[in-house]
Amino acid sequence: MSGLPASGARSGDTTGMGVLRINGTTALVTGGSSGIGAAAARQLAGAGARVFLAGRDAAKLTDLADRIGGTAVIGDLTEPAGAAELADRVLTEAGRVDVLVNNAGQGWAGSFTGMDEPEIARMVALNLTAPLLLTRAVLPDMLARGRGHLGFVGSIAGRLGVRDEAVYSATKAGLSVFADSLRHETAGRGIVITELVPAVVDTPFFVRRGRPYDRRSPRPVSAERASAALLTAMFAGRPEAYLPRWLYLPVAIRATLPRTYRHLSRHWG
Ligand SMILES: NC(=O)c1ccc[n+]([C@@H]2O[C@H](COP(=O)([O-])OP(=O)(O)OC[C@H]3O[C@@H](n4cnc5c(N)ncnc54)[C@H](OP(=O)(O)O)[C@@H]3O)[C@@H](O)[C@H]2O)c1
């Protein structure tokens, strides 16, 4: 495993990744059955957290939970009560959540009009509504204790509005401004809010969305690297982490030179 050290490193935080701050915490990771979420669950457990992994795939979740000494929580976050039931289950069993990694999400590749209404509703429910509701469920107690880490797995699509990913981009943009706004609201109260802004991560995401990744750049990074980038930023108290780091450049160009950006993006998409 790259990134966060495994349990052997618990005795000293020599990595700058906040292992001592992770040790002994209770963490909830959505989408813990696969990809970035599974890597986050492994890394958090390796650093000494008690990890709850959420998702729908019972076999994958329980297998990983058994291997890392965590707890699998099976449920569908697109169901109306999905987020509330997940939060209830973890809060009842553990009494608190110190670290929430809002990671579960699904993509879509194709025209906006190619999506039917239920598909749009499901994507918004999973990628945007569920993280808001889970955050709402755990934040009051974090504020009362003056301590908490909230991680959001966003996407470059939420910063730039990628072609053929209109609804997906909108959900990730919503997540991003939600995190920004909440950071203001909770400033000075011990809450760290961090967004990971990845480009391309080597996970089943592309197979699941029905279109493989076929560009030459940016090159896919591993799920372990993506998760480590998020956790490192979270436990260093940083608001965001771009992966790869140069990804902030097109975002900066869009913000400062919008006409130039629009001209260039006609070619990039
Ligand atoms: N891969 C990339 O290139 C990339 C780039 C930018 C952002 N991201 C974001 O990274 C996050 C993680 O994706 P990934 O790349 O790790 O993909 P992944 O391997 O497909 O993982 C997606 C996770 O979401 C969970 N999930 C999907 N639908 C769900 C539902 N209805 N209810 C509960 N859980 C559900 C899945 O669990 P079950 O199947 O067990 O339900 C799975 O654990 C997503 O938010 C994605 O948008 C990915």
The ligand as a Tripos MOL2 file, in Angstrom:
@<TRIPOS>MOLECULE
LIG
   48    52     1     0     0
SMALL
NO_CHARGES

@<TRIPOS>ATOM
      1 N1        -12.2180    6.9050  -10.8870 N.am      1 LIG1
      2 C1        -12.0590    8.1720  -11.2960 C.2       1 LIG1
      3 O1        -11.3850    8.4510  -12.3170 O.2       1 LIG1
      4 C2        -12.6980    9.2930  -10.5270 C.ar      1 LIG1
      5 C3        -12.3540   10.6110  -10.8990 C.ar      1 LIG1
      6 C4        -12.9120   11.6630  -10.1860 C.ar      1 LIG1
      7 C5        -13.7700   11.4060   -9.1460 C.ar      1 LIG1
      8 N2        -14.0950   10.1130   -8.8050 N.ar      1 LIG1
      9 C6        -15.0230    9.9010   -7.7050 C.3       1 LIG1
     10 O2        -14.4500    8.9980   -6.7930 O.3       1 LIG1
     11 C7        -15.4830    8.3890   -6.0090 C.3       1 LIG1
     12 C8        -15.2020    6.9050   -5.8670 C.3       1 LIG1
     13 O3        -15.2530    6.3110   -7.1590 O.3       1 LIG1
     14 P1        -14.2340    5.1810   -7.6030 P.3       1 LIG1
     15 O4        -13.4160    5.7370   -8.6980 O.co2     1 LIG1
     16 O5        -13.5560    4.5870   -6.4420 O.co2     1 LIG1
     17 O6        -15.2730    4.1740   -8.2990 O.3       1 LIG1
     18 P2        -15.8000    2.7270   -7.8960 P.3       1 LIG1
     19 O7        -14.6620    1.7980   -7.7170 O.co2     1 LIG1
     20 O8        -16.8340    2.4110   -8.9030 O.co2     1 LIG1
     21 O9        -16.4830    2.9470   -6.4660 O.3       1 LIG1
     22 C9        -17.7290    3.5480   -6.3210 C.3       1 LIG1
     23 C10       -18.2470    3.2400   -4.9350 C.3       1 LIG1
     24 O10       -19.5260    3.8660   -4.7680 O.3       1 LIG1
     25 C11       -20.4320    2.9260   -4.2040 C.3       1 LIG1
     26 N3        -21.7910    3.1310   -4.6640 N.ar      1 LIG1
     27 C12       -22.2220    3.2210   -5.9500 C.ar      1 LIG1
     28 N4        -23.5540    3.3350   -5.9890 N.ar      1 LIG1
     29 C13       -23.9790    3.2960   -4.6920 C.ar      1 LIG1
     30 C14       -25.2610    3.3480   -4.0810 C.ar      1 LIG1
     31 N5        -26.3900    3.4710   -4.8140 N.pl3     1 LIG1
     32 N6        -25.3460    3.2940   -2.7230 N.ar      1 LIG1
     33 C15       -24.2240    3.1710   -1.9790 C.ar      1 LIG1
     34 N7        -22.9780    3.1080   -2.5000 N.ar      1 LIG1
     35 C16       -22.8590    3.1670   -3.8450 C.ar      1 LIG1
     36 C17       -19.9370    1.5820   -4.7060 C.3       1 LIG1
     37 O11       -20.3180    0.5760   -3.7710 O.3       1 LIG1
     38 P3        -21.3500   -0.6310   -4.1030 P.3       1 LIG1
     39 O12       -21.1170   -1.0610   -5.4920 O.co2     1 LIG1
     40 O13       -20.9970   -1.6350   -3.0430 O.co2     1 LIG1
     41 O14       -22.6830   -0.0390   -3.8750 O.co2     1 LIG1
     42 C18       -18.4370    1.7480   -4.7250 C.3       1 LIG1
     43 O15       -17.8750    1.3650   -3.4880 O.3       1 LIG1
     44 C19       -16.7880    8.7210   -6.7180 C.3       1 LIG1
     45 O16       -17.4670    9.7440   -6.0130 O.3       1 LIG1
     46 C20       -16.3390    9.2490   -8.0780 C.3       1 LIG1
     47 O17       -17.2440   10.1830   -8.6200 O.3       1 LIG1
     48 C21       -13.5680    9.0610   -9.4790 C.ar      1 LIG1
@<TRIPOS>BOND
     1     1     2 1
     2     2     3 2
     3     2     4 1
     4     4     5 ar
     5     4    48 ar
     6     5     6 ar
     7     6     7 ar
     8     7     8 ar
     9     8     9 1
    10     8    48 ar
    11     9    10 1
    12     9    46 1
    13    10    11 1
    14    11    12 1
    15    11    44 1
    16    12    13 1
    17    13    14 1
    18    14    15 2
    19    14    16 1
    20    14    17 1
    21    17    18 1
    22    18    19 2
    23    18    20 1
    24    18    21 1
    25    21    22 1
    26    22    23 1
    27    23    24 1
    28    23    42 1
    29    24    25 1
    30    25    26 1
    31    25    36 1
    32    26    27 ar
    33    26    35 ar
    34    27    28 ar
    35    28    29 ar
    36    29    30 ar
    37    29    35 ar
    38    30    31 1
    39    30    32 ar
    40    32    33 ar
    41    33    34 ar
    42    34    35 ar
    43    36    37 1
    44    36    42 1
    45    37    38 1
    46    38    39 2
    47    38    40 1
    48    38    41 1
    49    42    43 1
    50    44    45 1
    51    44    46 1
    52    46    47 1
@<TRIPOS>SUBSTRUCTURE
     1 LIG1         1 GROUP 0 **** ****
